[in-house]
Amino acid sequence: MASKTLSFVRELNVTSATESKVSLELQVQKEHLNKATGLHGGLIATLIDIGGSLAIASKGIYNTGVSTDINVSFINAAKLNDVLTIEGKCEKLGKNLAFTSVDIHNKETGKIIAQGRHTKYIAAAHLDPKNIANLKL
């Protein structure tokens, strides 16, 4: 039997990507909910992680490094069948660290659901031969 641990990733769609920015969408499913029937905070934190990592990848970095810290502000609830937009931005790509910000909104209402910041250690990532960016830092 296949694991359902990260099954939500299959439901996460990239809607646009440019250098430093990525947009994704996710429709909230039953398995995304907590016992109070709202979007689970752990899933929100995971979306911040993924959104920030993909924003780094949009700069041509193949290996997006490891997390050094993540901060999430839970602002409003999301419920079953809500469609979320996740906007990730790479604020700075340095020699050792990458700094990202991620906003999650309800697509229909525009209401902010959560905001996050995600910092990743990327020093070794600069040397990856799979990078498509010519990084001169």
RARA-V852285 format. One record per residue. N is the residue number from 1. SS is DSSP state (A for helix, B for strand, O for the rest). OMEGA is omega in degrees with one decimal (NA if undefined). BURIAL is + if it has 16 or more other ideal C-beta (glycine too) atoms within 10 Angstrom, else -. Layout:
n=N ss=SS omega=OMEGA burial=BURIAL
n=N ss=SS omega=OMEGA burial=BURIAL
This chain:
n=1 ss=O omega=-179.1 burial=-
n=2 ss=O omega=178.2 burial=-
n=3 ss=O omega=176.7 burial=-
n=4 ss=O omega=-175.3 burial=-
n=5 ss=O omega=-179.4 burial=-
n=6 ss=O omega=-178.1 burial=-
n=7 ss=A omega=-179.6 burial=-
n=8 ss=A omega=-179.5 burial=+
n=9 ss=A omega=177.4 burial=-
n=10 ss=A omega=-179.0 burial=-
n=11 ss=A omega=-178.7 burial=-
n=12 ss=O omega=-175.7 burial=+
n=13 ss=B omega=172.8 burial=-
n=14 ss=B omega=-179.2 burial=-
n=15 ss=B omega=174.3 burial=-
n=16 ss=B omega=176.9 burial=-
n=17 ss=B omega=172.9 burial=-
n=18 ss=B omega=-179.6 burial=-
n=19 ss=O omega=178.5 burial=-
n=20 ss=O omega=-176.7 burial=+
n=21 ss=B omega=176.1 burial=-
n=22 ss=B omega=176.9 burial=+
n=23 ss=B omega=-179.8 burial=+
n=24 ss=B omega=174.1 burial=+
n=25 ss=B omega=176.3 burial=-
n=26 ss=B omega=172.6 burial=+
n=27 ss=B omega=-176.9 burial=-
n=28 ss=O omega=179.4 burial=+
n=29 ss=O omega=-178.5 burial=-
n=30 ss=A omega=-177.5 burial=-
n=31 ss=A omega=178.2 burial=-
n=32 ss=A omega=-171.8 burial=+
n=33 ss=B omega=172.0 burial=+
n=34 ss=O omega=-178.1 burial=-
n=35 ss=O omega=177.9 burial=-
n=36 ss=O omega=178.8 burial=-
n=37 ss=O omega=172.7 burial=-
n=38 ss=O omega=177.5 burial=+
n=39 ss=B omega=-175.6 burial=+
n=40 ss=O omega=-179.9 burial=+
n=41 ss=A omega=177.4 burial=-
n=42 ss=A omega=176.9 burial=-
n=43 ss=A omega=177.2 burial=+
n=44 ss=A omega=178.4 burial=+
n=45 ss=A omega=177.8 burial=+
n=46 ss=A omega=177.4 burial=+
n=47 ss=A omega=175.5 burial=+
n=48 ss=A omega=178.7 burial=+
n=49 ss=A omega=-178.2 burial=+
n=50 ss=A omega=-180.0 burial=+
n=51 ss=A omega=177.9 burial=+
n=52 ss=A omega=-179.9 burial=+
n=53 ss=A omega=178.9 burial=+
n=54 ss=A omega=175.8 burial=+
n=55 ss=A omega=175.5 burial=+
n=56 ss=A omega=179.7 burial=+
n=57 ss=A omega=-179.1 burial=+
n=58 ss=O omega=176.9 burial=+
n=59 ss=O omega=177.2 burial=+
n=60 ss=O omega=179.8 burial=-
n=61 ss=O omega=-179.0 burial=+
n=62 ss=O omega=179.6 burial=-
n=63 ss=O omega=-172.2 burial=-
n=64 ss=O omega=171.7 burial=+
n=65 ss=O omega=-178.9 burial=+
n=66 ss=B omega=-178.2 burial=-
n=67 ss=B omega=170.7 burial=-
n=68 ss=B omega=170.9 burial=-
n=69 ss=B omega=176.4 burial=-
n=70 ss=B omega=179.4 burial=+
n=71 ss=B omega=179.3 burial=-
n=72 ss=B omega=171.0 burial=+
n=73 ss=B omega=178.2 burial=-
n=74 ss=B omega=-169.7 burial=-
n=75 ss=O omega=178.5 burial=-
n=76 ss=O omega=179.7 burial=-
n=77 ss=O omega=169.6 burial=-
n=78 ss=O omega=-175.9 burial=+
n=79 ss=O omega=-179.1 burial=-
n=80 ss=O omega=178.0 burial=-
n=81 ss=O omega=173.3 burial=-
n=82 ss=O omega=173.4 burial=+
n=83 ss=B omega=-178.0 burial=-
n=84 ss=B omega=169.4 burial=+
n=85 ss=B omega=-179.8 burial=+
n=86 ss=B omega=-177.5 burial=+
n=87 ss=B omega=179.2 burial=+
n=88 ss=B omega=-179.5 burial=+
n=89 ss=B omega=173.0 burial=+
n=90 ss=B omega=-176.7 burial=+
n=91 ss=B omega=179.7 burial=-
n=92 ss=B omega=174.4 burial=-
n=93 ss=B omega=-178.1 burial=+
n=94 ss=O omega=-179.3 burial=-
n=95 ss=O omega=-177.0 burial=-
n=96 ss=O omega=-174.3 burial=-
n=97 ss=B omega=171.2 burial=-
n=98 ss=B omega=-178.0 burial=+
n=99 ss=B omega=-178.1 burial=+
n=100 ss=B omega=172.0 burial=+
n=101 ss=B omega=-177.6 burial=+
n=102 ss=B omega=174.4 burial=+
n=103 ss=B omega=176.5 burial=+
n=104 ss=B omega=-178.6 burial=+
n=105 ss=B omega=166.6 burial=+
n=106 ss=B omega=-174.8 burial=+
n=107 ss=O omega=-175.9 burial=-
n=108 ss=O omega=-174.1 burial=-
n=109 ss=O omega=-175.2 burial=-
n=110 ss=O omega=-177.7 burial=-
n=111 ss=O omega=178.0 burial=-
n=112 ss=B omega=178.6 burial=-
n=113 ss=B omega=-179.0 burial=+
n=114 ss=B omega=173.4 burial=+
n=115 ss=B omega=179.8 burial=+
n=116 ss=B omega=172.7 burial=+
n=117 ss=B omega=-175.9 burial=+
n=118 ss=B omega=178.4 burial=+
n=119 ss=B omega=-178.5 burial=+
n=120 ss=B omega=175.4 burial=+
n=121 ss=B omega=-172.3 burial=-
n=122 ss=O omega=-174.3 burial=+
n=123 ss=A omega=-179.1 burial=-
n=124 ss=A omega=-177.6 burial=-
n=125 ss=A omega=-179.2 burial=+
n=126 ss=A omega=-176.1 burial=+
n=127 ss=A omega=-175.8 burial=-
n=128 ss=O omega=-179.2 burial=-
n=129 ss=O omega=179.1 burial=-
n=130 ss=O omega=177.3 burial=-
n=131 ss=O omega=174.3 burial=+
n=132 ss=O omega=178.5 burial=-
n=133 ss=O omega=172.7 burial=-
n=134 ss=O omega=-172.8 burial=-
n=135 ss=O omega=175.9 burial=-
n=136 ss=O omega=-176.9 burial=-
n=137 ss=O omega=NA burial=-
